[in-house]
Amino acid sequence: MPTLVSSDQTPLHYRVIGDGPRSVLLVHGWMVSGAVFDELVEKLDTTGLRLVIPDLRGSGGSGAPASGYTLEQHARDVLAVADHSGLKRFTVVGHSMGGQLAQWVAAQEPSRVEGLVLLNTVPASGMQLPPEAVGLFRTSAGDREKQKTILGLACKQLSEAALERLLKDSGAVAPVSIQSSFDAWTGGGFEAKLASITAPTLVLATDDPFLPPAFLREKVVHLIRGARLAYLPGPGHYPQVERPAETAALLTSFLAGLGQQ
């Protein structure tokens, strides 16, 4: 399991799966680690692919410093993993807050990002939540019942086994990450960067109660040149966990289409 040291000396852990010529960087979101992609990877035909899956600071096998949970620092960390793992040209797949980071990376390094896939992404502008949701989300660190409530609100087709896996993963995320990363992704504030994105972009929308298709079309798709929306009915906020086979099929189709660009 490779580990590197970030620009502020935080250990960053990542996994590499496959050794194909096409590289895919999978960026997870808030309250989880890179393990959130496990079900997707199981359903994905990795022939010809090299998957790189980091744990953001404060989660999984990475360090949990007292600071550095801004979107900019998270994006720097993701790019540091890309550099350390030898990714020269790659597709970046981001989920939720990880979708924000994927947008940042695609805007920052347009010559390196050949494709962009955004799964139920938070917009670059951030998003406002009701005060009661803010209180629940920001104070959920290490609290199984609060995190179970959050997942219950967000998901539509989560099996009991998958729920337990997510709760185990979420329970280990550092409190400083839960609080500070929440403030970062809700705040957003970098929509002006999106004009720099040149990669073909697919935005996946589901029956996510927080990020419905119409909202993603307005706040994400319309702001990225040439982006298109794919709607997967049924699942909620975690399609890669709730419906991994269908999500894998959409990703596989997108990657195959890149060869026709």
C-alpha positions in Angstrom: 0.0 0.0 0.0 1.9 3.1 -1.2 2.2 6.1 1.1 3.6 9.6 0.4 4.0 12.8 2.3 1.9 15.8 1.3 3.0 19.4 1.0 2.4 19.9 4.8 4.0 16.6 5.8 0.8 14.6 6.1 1.1 10.9 5.2 -1.3 10.0 2.4 -2.2 6.4 1.7 -3.5 5.1 -1.6 -4.1 1.8 -3.4 -3.3 0.8 -7.0 -5.4 -1.9 -8.7 -4.4 -3.2 -12.2 -1.6 -2.3 -14.5 -3.3 -1.3 -17.7 -2.4 1.6 -20.0 -5.5 3.7 -19.1 -5.3 5.4 -15.6 -8.3 6.2 -13.5 -8.1 8.2 -10.3 -11.0 7.6 -7.9 -11.6 10.4 -5.4 -14.0 9.7 -2.5 -16.1 12.2 -0.6 -16.9 13.3 2.9 -17.3 11.0 5.9 -15.8 8.0 4.1 -12.5 6.7 2.7 -11.4 5.2 -0.6 -13.1 2.0 0.6 -16.3 3.6 -0.6 -15.3 2.4 -4.1 -14.8 -1.3 -3.1 -18.2 -2.4 -4.5 -17.6 -0.5 -7.7 -14.2 -2.0 -8.2 -15.6 -5.5 -7.7 -18.0 -5.0 -10.5 -15.6 -3.2 -12.8 -13.7 -5.0 -15.5 -10.3 -3.7 -14.9 -8.8 -5.1 -18.1 -6.6 -2.3 -19.5 -7.1 -0.1 -16.5 -4.9 1.1 -13.7 -7.0 2.4 -10.8 -5.5 4.7 -8.2 -7.6 5.1 -5.1 -6.4 7.6 -2.4 -7.6 8.1 1.2 -8.0 11.8 1.8 -6.4 13.2 4.9 -8.3 12.3 8.0 -9.7 9.0 6.5 -8.6 5.4 5.9 -4.9 4.9 6.1 -3.9 8.5 5.7 -2.8 10.9 8.5 -5.2 13.2 10.3 -3.4 16.5 10.9 -5.0 19.4 12.9 -5.5 21.5 9.7 -5.5 21.4 5.9 -9.0 20.3 5.2 -9.8 23.0 2.6 -10.8 22.0 -0.9 -7.5 23.5 -2.2 -5.4 21.4 0.1 -7.5 18.2 -0.6 -7.0 18.9 -4.3 -3.2 19.3 -3.8 -3.2 16.0 -1.9 -5.0 14.3 -4.8 -2.5 15.7 -7.3 0.3 14.6 -5.1 -1.0 11.1 -5.2 -1.3 11.3 -9.0 2.3 12.4 -9.2 3.6 9.8 -6.8 1.8 7.0 -8.6 3.2 8.1 -11.9 -0.1 9.3 -13.5 0.7 11.5 -16.5 -2.7 11.4 -18.3 -5.7 10.1 -16.4 -9.5 10.1 -16.0 -10.6 11.4 -12.6 -13.8 10.0 -11.0 -15.1 11.9 -8.0 -18.0 11.2 -5.7 -19.8 13.9 -3.7 -17.1 16.2 -2.2 -14.7 14.1 -4.2 -16.6 15.4 -7.3 -15.7 18.9 -6.2 -12.0 17.9 -5.9 -12.2 16.2 -9.3 -13.5 19.4 -10.9 -10.7 21.3 -9.2 -8.1 18.9 -10.5 -9.5 18.9 -14.0 -9.5 22.7 -14.0 -6.0 22.9 -12.5 -4.4 20.3 -14.8 -6.4 20.3 -18.1 -3.5 18.9 -20.1 -3.4 15.8 -17.8 -7.1 15.0 -17.3 -8.4 13.1 -20.3 -11.8 12.4 -18.8 -14.0 13.6 -15.8 -16.8 11.6 -14.2 -18.8 13.2 -11.4 -20.9 10.9 -9.3 -23.6 12.8 -7.3 -21.1 15.7 -7.1 -21.4 18.7 -4.9 -21.2 21.7 -7.1 -18.1 23.9 -7.2 -20.3 26.6 -5.7 -21.0 24.5 -2.6 -24.5 24.0 -1.2 -26.6 25.3 1.6 -28.2 22.8 4.0 -31.0 23.5 6.6 -29.6 24.4 10.0 -30.8 21.1 11.5 -28.9 19.2 8.8 -25.8 21.3 9.4 -25.9 20.4 13.1 -26.3 16.7 12.4 -23.6 16.5 9.8 -20.9 18.6 11.7 -21.3 16.7 14.9 -21.5 13.2 13.5 -17.9 12.2 14.0 -17.6 8.8 15.8 -21.4 8.8 16.4 -22.8 5.6 14.8 -26.5 6.7 15.2 -25.9 10.1 13.7 -24.0 8.6 10.7 -26.7 6.0 10.3 -29.3 8.8 10.2 -27.3 10.6 7.6 -26.9 7.5 5.4 -30.6 6.8 5.8 -31.5 10.2 4.6 -29.1 10.1 1.7 -29.5 6.5 0.4 -32.4 4.7 -1.3 -31.2 1.2 -2.1 -28.5 0.5 0.5 -28.3 -3.2 1.7 -27.8 -3.9 5.3 -24.4 -5.4 4.6 -23.4 -2.3 2.6 -24.7 0.0 5.4 -22.5 -1.8 7.9 -19.5 -1.4 5.7 -20.1 2.3 5.3 -20.7 2.8 9.0 -17.5 1.0 9.9 -15.6 3.2 7.4 -17.3 6.4 8.5 -16.8 5.7 12.2 -13.0 5.8 11.7 -12.9 9.2 10.0 -11.2 11.8 12.1 -13.5 14.4 13.9 -11.4 17.3 12.4 -12.0 15.9 8.9 -15.8 15.6 9.6 -16.1 19.2 10.7 -13.6 21.0 8.6 -14.2 19.1 5.3 -17.9 19.7 5.8 -17.3 23.4 6.1 -15.1 23.2 2.9 -17.6 21.4 0.7 -20.6 23.3 1.7 -18.7 26.6 1.2 -17.4 25.7 -2.3 -16.6 29.0 -4.0 -14.5 28.0 -7.0 -17.0 27.9 -9.8 -15.0 30.4 -11.8 -12.3 27.7 -12.3 -14.7 25.5 -14.3 -14.1 27.4 -17.5 -10.6 25.9 -17.6 -12.0 22.3 -17.8 -11.4 20.8 -21.3 -11.9 17.1 -20.5 -15.1 15.2 -21.7 -17.3 15.3 -18.6 -20.1 12.9 -17.5 -22.2 13.9 -14.5 -24.1 11.0 -12.9 -27.4 11.9 -11.2 -29.7 9.6 -9.3 -32.7 9.9 -7.0 -30.4 11.6 -4.5 -32.6 13.6 -2.2 -29.9 16.2 -1.6 -28.5 16.4 -5.2 -31.4 15.7 -7.6 -30.9 15.7 -11.4 -32.4 19.1 -12.1 -30.1 20.7 -9.5 -27.0 19.0 -10.9 -27.9 20.0 -14.4 -28.2 23.7 -13.4 -25.3 23.9 -11.0 -22.8 21.5 -12.6 -23.6 20.4 -16.2 -24.4 23.9 -17.5 -21.1 25.3 -16.1 -18.7 22.8 -17.7 -18.2 23.0 -21.4 -19.6 19.9 -23.2 -20.6 18.1 -20.1 -23.5 15.7 -20.2 -25.9 14.2 -17.6 -26.7 10.5 -17.2 -29.6 9.7 -14.9 -29.7 6.4 -13.0 -33.1 6.0 -11.4 -33.4 4.2 -8.1 -30.3 4.8 -5.9 -29.7 7.8 -3.7 -26.4 9.5 -2.9 -24.0 6.5 -3.1 -24.7 4.9 -6.5 -21.3 3.1 -6.5 -22.4 1.3 -3.3 -26.2 1.1 -3.9 -26.0 0.1 -7.5 -22.4 -0.8 -8.3 -23.0 -2.9 -11.4 -24.9 -0.2 -13.2 -22.4 2.5 -12.1 -19.5 0.3 -13.3 -21.3 -0.1 -16.6 -21.7 3.7 -17.0 -18.0 4.2 -16.2 -16.9 1.5 -18.5 -18.9 3.0 -21.4 -17.5 6.5 -20.7 -13.9 5.2 -20.7 -14.5 3.3 -24.0 -15.9 6.4 -25.5 -12.7 8.4 -24.7 -10.9 6.3 -27.2 -13.2 7.8 -29.9 -12.3 11.4 -29.0 
